[in-house]
Amino acid sequence: MSTKLSVNINKIATLRNSRGGNVPDLLKVAIDCERFGTQGITVHPRPDERHIRYKDVIDLKPLINTEFNIEGNPKDQKFVDLVLNVKPTQVTLVPDTTGQLTSDHGWDTITHKEYLKDTISIFNSAGIRTSIFVDPELRMIEGAKEVGTNRIELYTEAYAKQYPSDAEKACAPYILSAKLANELGLGINAGHDLSLENLRYFIQHIPEVLEVSIGHALISDTLYFGLENTIQLYLRQLS
Ligand code: PXP
């Protein structure tokens, strides 16, 4: 089974918001991403709504025919209410703070064990698959198992940073983390700073990855290759 590609369309919303109108049309882009072969759409609404707005998520839901993944921090009650209302395929819980440029750390699944357990059970009871963003640290993966999440999303920024100088070393902690997650029965997703340059190596070494969510590099690549070609290029890295 090949790894699914979920396109994170936050950057499209950022571009739209920079001019106040509806260009580019986020809903059209989501539909076209699916038409061009993506197997999922990811959005990451933040409390300041500087990228995806809460209303975008509601508008997108009936249009998405692939897997809809909503990422965000459940400490924001508005986020929890939105996810329960929209009922996406998957919610990915991320411990980011207000105003943070982008996600830059995974959950401490030990310190926040009780909080995560309670929060995850709310989403699981509503029939929504859960995933939590984690660094590739074995204790955190063990902690993830304890809190009842269906999947983990491995935070791949460290991998992407080290990949050009030492791909093997960059990938090593992720291979160990994925092996443990597999043994514990946790599904594995991955994301952050994955690109046409580093994606194939990651997936070849960790074929258990069920889904990658990619935004920044993929949307940037569309400037050169166009959306349809870019999605094909990413899918080819995963096949
Ligand atoms: N996963 C999470 C939890 C994220 O916050 C982001 C960025 O919004 C991504 C994946 C995608 O990262 P990138 O935009 O670097 O592909």
Residues whose N, C-alpha, C, O or C-beta is under 5 A from the ligand:
A	BS01	PXP	N8 H44 E71 V94 S103 F133 G191 H192 D193 L194 S213 I214 G215 H216 A217
